């Protein structure tokens, strides 16, 4: 099981050490705010980069219409 916690930056070192000291917790690590962790999004990016999927061309006008729908 994975659990993600949002901890204040000034308390992150304390939180990491605290979780490392608990015997049933295998790993604990800090994840930067700008890191993508959603496996669905990561898979989608990987498929695009390996050209398994192609992007859908869309004009800016269509995109604005789509976003405001």
Buried (B, 14 or more C-beta within 10 A) or exposed (E): EEEEEEBEEEEEEEBBEEBEEEEEEEEBEEEEEEEEEEEEEEEBEEEEEEEEEEEEEEEEEEEEEEEEE
